[in-house]
Amino acid sequence: MKALLLAAAAAALSLSAPAFAQEATDPQDAFLARLNALCGQRFEGRVVSTDAADADFRGKRLVMHVRDCALNEVGIPFAVGGDRSRRWIVTRTDEGLWLRHDHRDPEGVIHGYHMYGGDTAEAGTASRQEFPVNQASIDQFVAGGAQVSTTNVWAVEVHPGQTFAYELRRPGGRFFRVEFDLTRPLAD
């Protein structure tokens, strides 16, 4: 009887272990955990891409603030000089992760393109997630005359204790990347 109980317990553990291991090692959950580990901190960054279209960003102070943190969603305001109208939002969905761009003026009024972004098409890694443009964003870009943005792919990277990166690329050459130094949090 004792041997039978031990065998049943071992079988139950072997059935549950893979499910637990998969959940614990899911790259998207690990990615969100890395974002949440930065909660409350601000970091300065710099443009590392060389596209001429990014010259205005290169001349300004770039600061990200991992501020709005929850288990399944992280909001990251991104200031370009005195312009604090941008916020990145990464949300866990049933299908993967969703990146949105929240744009508002200083009074909180939506301006320009708003809540556009993409959904992960692959699991990615704990360090890097890619977000190809989604259909709702394509529709928004087309309606606003920004067809060039209908092929956007955004990426966010978190390398703990090293760098956070935000990236935009398009087939045909457009590439924007800003990297933030995680070794030097800004004082409040």
N, C-alpha and C positions, 0 to 999 in steps of 0.2 A: 504494500500500500504506500509506504514511504517513497519507494522508487517511482511509483506512478505519479504521486504528487510532485516530486522533483521534476519529472519529465514534463508534466503539464505546466509547471511554472517556467521551465526553460523554453517551452514552445511559446508561451504567452509573451515572454521577454523578446524572443527572436522575432515575433510578429510585430511587436510595438516598437522595437528599437529602430528599424529602418524609417518608420514614419517620424519618430522623434528626431533622428539624425537629419532627415531631410528638412524638417522644419527649422532645426537649429542652424543649419548650414545654408539656408536659402539665401542666395546672393542679394536679392532685393531687400529682404528683412535685415541682412547684415549692413547693407548700404544705408538704409534708414536709421539703423542703430548708430552708424558712424556720424550721420548728420546730427542726430539727437545728442550725441556726446559733445558736440560743439555748442549746444544750446546756451544762449545768453552771452556768447562771445562775439566780438567784432574783430575783423581782420582787414588789413590794407592789401591791395593787390596792384597788379600792373598788367597792361596789355602785352602779350608776348608774340602775338601774330603781327604780320607786317603789311597787311592790306591797307592801302592809302585811305580807304573809307573809314578807318578807325583812328585817324589822326586826332580828332577831337577828344576821343576817350584817352589817348596817350598823354594829353596835356592836362589832365585833371586828376584829382585824388579819387581813387576808387576804393570804396569801403563796403564790405558785406557784413550783415549782422544776423546771425542765426538766432532768431528771436521767437518765432511762433512755433512751439514744439509740442507735438503729441505723438503717440505711438504710431499712428498711421498717416501723419501729415507734418511737414516742416515748412515754415515760411521764412524766406530769407530776403529782407530788404537789401537793395543794392543801390548805393548812392554814387552818382557820377558828379564829382564836384559838389555844388550846392543842390543839384537836382536829385531829389529823393522820391521820384515818382515810380520807381521800379521795385517789384518784389517777385522773386521766384517762389513757386509753391510746388513741392513734390508730395504727391498723395499716393498712398497704397490703394489699389483697386482690386477687384476680384481677378482681373486679368493680368495685373502687373503694377507698374508705376506710371504716374501721369505727371508731366511737368507743365505748369501753366505760368504765364507771364501776366501779372496784375499791374496795370498802369493807371495811376491816378494823379491828379494835380494836388497841390498842397492842402486844399480843402477836402480832399477825399473823393472828388468827382472824377468819374471814369473819363479818360481822354484817349483818343486814337484807338489803335488796336488794343484789345483787352481780353484777358483770359485765353489767349491763344497758346498753343503749345503742341505737345505730342505725347504719345503713349509708347512704352517700351514694346518692342516686337520680339525681343529675346530676353533671357534671364540676366544677361550682363554679368558683372562681377561685384564683389563687395566694394571694390574701388571705383568702378566706372559703370555708369548707366547711360544708354543712348535712347533718345526720344525722337523718332521720325514724326514729322508733322501729321496731325490727325485730320480727319475729314471736316470737322467743325471749324478748325483753323483755316483749312484750305478754302472753305466757303467764305469765311470772313475776309481772307486776303483777296480773293477774287472780287468780292463785292466792293472792297475798298480800292481796287486797282493795283494791288501789290502782288501780281501773279509771280513775280520773281521769288517770293517767299513760299510758294506752294511745294517746294522740294526741300525745305529746311530739315536739317537733322541737328538737334541740340544734344549736348552731352554734359554731364556733371560728373566730376571726379572728387573723391575724398581719399586722401592718403594721410592717415592719422599721424600727427606730429610733424607733417611735412607741408603738403599743399592741398588746397581746394581749388578746383578749376571749373570754369563755365566756358562752354564752347558752342559756337554755331558754325555749321558748314553747309554748303550747297554743292551739288554736282556742278562742275564747270568752274570751280575755283574759289568762290567766296569762303573765307575762313576767318573767324574771329575767335580769339581765345584770351581769357584773362585768368591769371593765376594769383591766388592769395596765399600769403606766408602764414601757415598755421603755427610756426614756432614763435610768433610774436603777436599775441593777442593785444588789442588796443585797450588802454585803460578807459574806464567809463567816464 
